Amino acid sequence: MQTQANLLKAMEQDFKVERKIFLNIRTGWYDRSKDGDNLVSAKDISVEPIQGRYRLNFNDNMLRVQEFFFDVEWSPFTVDGKKIEVATKETVNQYFLKLKKAAKRLLFLLLKYIPKDKIYIRVSGTGLHIIFFGQGLERMHEFMQISKFFILKSKLPNTKNTQELVFGLDRDTILSSDRKISEFGSWNKLKKDFKKEVDYLNYATYLSVDEFFKAKSYPFCDKFEDVKYPKKYETFIIPEELYEDAKNANLEEPDNPVVKEAISIEPLANRQIAEFTDSIPENDPAFNLVRSCKCYWNMLRDRDATWYARQFLVKFLKYALNLNKEQILQLIDKYTGWSDYDPRITAFYVNKHFRKGTCETKVMKPPKKKTLIKFGLCENDCRDCIYTYPAVIRLRKNGDHILIQ
């Protein structure tokens, strides 16, 4: 009988993996390899199950095997556009047939180039992970080219940055070459007990392509001992036909009505900005959010602020206003208008901006103006943006004021 530990040890041995890519923790994603040592080789894993690992890149192993990972999911909204705060099994089952339809669009495309038995489907708990391991890449550019080819040819929408229900792909995860991903056997305890995004415990289990096609409902796995694993991870030689088709394809992003709506440059019409009637002292860091452009203030006061708006806000507070973790948490606690504000969860995510080895510390600067416009957070009605990086991010103390030069 296969186990998670044996699957990963065989993967490391068969692919001759040289880099430590396995996170030796059961719950969570914190990579302490720069300060401690919880990023290990498969043979040194001491807990089971582990949450996951880094995606395998061809320069991590002697066989130059490249892992491709496609996250098929649905955006957390109801059919009538209401935000789903906590997913239930009932909701996941209700959405399964449409999720399956979206996954099949991608699978039929993959099967044109990839042997069926070399495709692995991981049932994550709400969505589906479709992965395969190919050989023959010479540059990471080819990884991006092939990934974009499958994304655009599938014609599936991006599930991020939308305010309505869509069934599609998490494109940011797919196109990231240094991404942590769940493993077979991992659980969703972090989502259930801490983030409170689901109300049930689930373990990621394996489906073959044929088993997936036969599935009539979402295949939950409630117990670790019931998890199914592939016999082993196997690779294949990427066919020349795939290289040629990806190379010759038009990989420009087509107009997408879902994305277009999400990046409108008139976002305030659809945002619920909580009114604030009290005065803000000039020596309060929050004063810098209202003294001129209120772009970041609106992110703080938006009742339904998106996760990326909150990330951008924290980056601005840290890298532009030079606030420390405690000051950021105090500012948010005092002035937030978020309807789902939870101090404990907020502290968890803010803390990730101050820890090495997290995704949040890969980009250590505030977002650019064009990024805020893209995500519908800036109205773009001022010629010279006071928040643009790096032209004006020169902040210095001058008495009780912070001047922007």
N, C-alpha and C positions, 0 to 999 in steps of 0.2 A: 504493500500500500504506500502510495506516494505521500510525502510530507513537504511542508514549506521548506524546511531546512535542507532536505535532500535535493529538492528542485533547484534551490539557489546554489548549493555546492556543485551540483552537476553543471549548472550554467557557467559558473566560474571556471570550472575545470575544462569543459568542452570548448568554450570560447577563448580560453587562456586569458582571462580578465586580469589585468595588472593593476588597475586602479581600485582603491577601496571605495565602493559605491553603495554599500549596504548600511542602513541606519540601525544601529543595535539598540532600538527602543520599541516598545510595544505600542505606545500611544503618542502621537505628535510627530512633528517634522523638524525639530530644532537640530541643526547640524553643529555640533560643538567641536568639530575636528580642528578648528583653528585655535581653540583654547584648551580643550580636553581631548577626548578620544572616544567618540561613539560612532564614528564612521569606520567600518571594519571590512575585512575580507569575509566572504561567505563562511569559510572554515572557522572563523573566530566569532561568529554570531553566538551569543550566550542566552538569548531570550527567544521564545516562540509563542505567538507569531510576532514578527517584526511588522511595523507599519508599512515600510516600503524602502525604496532605494532611489538613487539617481538613475535616470535613463541611460542606457548603455550607448556610448558613442564609439565610432570605429577606431578612434585613437586611444581608447581605454583598454583594448585587447589585441593580442598578437594576430588573431585571425581577421582583424579589421571588420568585425561585425557591427552593423549599425541597426539600432532598434528604432522602429517607427511606432508612434503611439497616437491613436485617434480617440478623443473623448467625445462620445455621442451622448447628448443630454437634452433636457428641456429647461427653459428659463422658469424661474419660480413665480409664475403668475397663473391665475385662473383664466378660464376661457373669456370671462368678461373683464379681464385686465386688472384684477385685484392681486396685490402682492401676497404670496404664500410665505408666511413667517416660519411655519413648522410643517414639514412634509410628513405625511402619514402613509402607511401601507396602502390605504384605500386610494389615496391620490396617485401614488406610484403605479398601482394596478390600473387605475382609470386611464392613465396616460401611456400605458405600455404599448398598445397596438400602434399608436402614432410614433412612439419612440422606435419601435421595431421597423416601421415603414421607413423612417429616416436612416436607420442603420443599414437596412437592406439596399438603399440607394448607394451607400458607400461600399458595401460588401460586393455587390454585383460588379462595381468598377474594379475593386481590388482583385477579384477572382479572374479577371481577364489576364492578369500578369502574375499572380501569386498562387502557388498550390494550396488547395483548400486545407490540407493538414498542417500547413505552416502558418495559419492564421489562428490567433488565440483570442477568445472573447472573455473578458473579465466582467462579471456582474458586480458592480461597485456598491449597490445599495439603493441608488436612485437612477443612475445612468448605466452606460456600457463603455468599456474600454476595449478597443480593437487594436491588437498589436501584432507585429511581425518583425522578424530579424533578417536583414538582407546583407549580402556581401558584394563587394565590388566597387564601393564608393572610393573616390580618390580625394575629394574635397567636400567640406561641409556645405558648400554651395549646392552640390548635387542633392544632399539631404533636403535642403530648403526647397529646391526646384521640384523634387518628386512629391514632397508633402503638399506644397501649394497646388500642384497639378491635381492631386486627389481631392483636395478641399474644393477647388473651383469647379472641377468637372462633376463633382457630386451635386453641386448647386444647393448645398445645404446652408442655411443662414448661420450667422454667428450668434451664439446664445448669450454672449456678454454684451453689455452696453445697450440693452433693449428694455423697454418698459411694457412688453406684452408677451404673451405665451408663444414661444417658438420651439420647434424641435430641430436641433441641428448640432453644430460642432463648437467646442470651446477652442477657437483658433489660436488664442494666445498660448495655451498649454501645448497644442500640437506643434507650433512653430518654435518653441523654446528648446534650444539644444542642451540646456543644463537644468533640467526640470526634475524635481522629486516626484515619483509616482508610486501609487499603492501597489502592493503585491497580492497575489492569491493568498488568502488566509488572513489578510489584515481586516481590522474591524472599524466601524464608524463611531467608536466611543467618543472621540473628540467632538464630532458633529452632534451627537445625542446629549451628552452630559455637560459639555462646556459651551459650545456654540448654540446649542438648542435649536438646530436647524431641522432635526428629525426627532420623532418620538419613539423610535424602535431601534434595537440593536441588530446589526447585520454584519456578516462576514463575507468578504469578496470571494466568489467561487467561480469555477471554470465552466464554460460551455464550448463544445465544438461548434463549428459552423452548422452542421446538420441539426444538432440539438437546439440551437438558437432558432433555426427556421421552423422547428416543430413547436416551439414554446407558445402557449396560449395566454399565459399570464407572467408577471414578473417573477423570476426564480429567486426569491429571497432565500437566505441561508441564516438561520437563527443560532446555530451552534457551531463552534469551531471544529468539533469532531465530524461534522457533516460536510465540511468544505471539500470540493473536488479540485484536483490539480491536473494539469497536463502531465503526461508521462515524462516529458522533458522539453526544454526549449530547443527548437531546431532552426537552422538557418537555410537559406537558399541563395543561389546566385541571381542577382537582379538582372532580368533579361534586357538585352540591348534595345528591344522594342520599347520598354518603359522609359529608358534614358531618352530615346529619340522622340517619343510622344510628349514627354515632359519638356524637353528642350524646344520643340517646335510649337508648343501650345502657347496661346495668349494668356499669360498669367496676370494680366492687369485685373484689378478688382472691379467687377461689374457693379453697376448701380444696384443697390439693394434697398428696397423701400423700408425694411425693418431698421437697418442701420441708419438710413437717412433720417428717419423720424427720431432716432435716438441721439443724433448729433446736430439737431437743429440749433441755429445760432440765436434763436429766441426762446431760450429754455424757461425763463421765469413765468411764462404764461401757463405752464403746466406744473410748476413747482409750488409747493405750499411753504412759503417762507414765514416762519413764526415771527409775529411782531414783537419788537423789544422797545419798551418805552422809557426804561431807566437810562440815566446818563452813565457814560464810561469815562473814568478818570484818564487824563492824558498820560499818566505814568503806568497805566495798565497795558500790558502787551496787546490786549484785544482792541485798544484804540487804533492800532495800525491796520485793523481789519475794516474799520469804518471811516477812517479819515479821508479817504479818497475813493478808489474803486472798492465796491463791496462784494467782489467776486468770492473771496474766501469767507467772508462773513455770511454770505448766503449759503455756502456749503455747511457752515456750522449751525445755521438756523433752519435749514430745510427739514421739515418734518419727516420726509421720506428720502433722506440723503442716501445715495447709492454708496456701495462699498468703495468704489474707486474715488468718489468725491472725498470721502473721509481719509483715504490714503493720501490724496493730493494735499488736503488740508494739513495733515500731520507733517508731510515733507516740507511745506512752506513754513510752518511754525518752527521746525527744527533747523532747516538749512538757510532760510531767509531771515527769520527773526532770532535765530540762535537760542531758542528756548531749550531747556533741558526736559527730561521726561516728566519730572514732577510739575514743572510749570505748564507743560502742555496739558497734562491731566487736570490740573486746577482750572485752566482756562476753559477746557471743554465742559467740565462739570458745572462751572459757573454760568456759562453762556449758551450751552447747547439747546437746540430746539428739536432734536431728534426724538421722534415718537417712541422709538424702541431703545432709547438710551439705557445701557446697563454698565455701571462703572467697572465691574469686574471684567466683562468682555472687552470694553474699551481699553482698559489697562493692558490686557493681553496683547491686543493688536498694536498699541502704541509702543509697548516694550519691544516688539519685533523690529522696530525702526532703530533700536539702540543695541541690537545684538548682531554680532558677526555671524555669517553663515546663513542668514535668512534672505528670502527673495526681496524683502523690503530694503535691504542695505546694498543691493546690487547697483541701484541708481541713487547716488548720494547728492542730490540737488533737487530744488523745487521744479515742478513741471513748467514747460514752456507755454507761452500764450497760445500757440497753435494747438497744443494738446488740450488745453482747457476748452477751446472753441470746438474741437473735434468731439469732445464728450458732452457738449451742450452745457458747459458751466460758465462760459464767458459770452457776454452779448456783443463783444467786439465793437463797441461804440466809442472808443477813445483811440486817438491816433498814436499816442505814445503810452504804452502800457507801463505802469509803475511796477508791475510784478514780473516783467519779462526777465528771464535768466539767459545770459549772464550780464546783460547790459546794465541793469540797475540793482542787482543784488549785492550792494555794498552798504551794509548796515553798520552803524556805529553809534555808541551811546554819546549823548550830549545833554548832560543834566538829566532831567526827567523825560526827555524826548528821544525817540529813535528816528534819526534822519535818514531818508532814502536819497542817495546822491545819484 
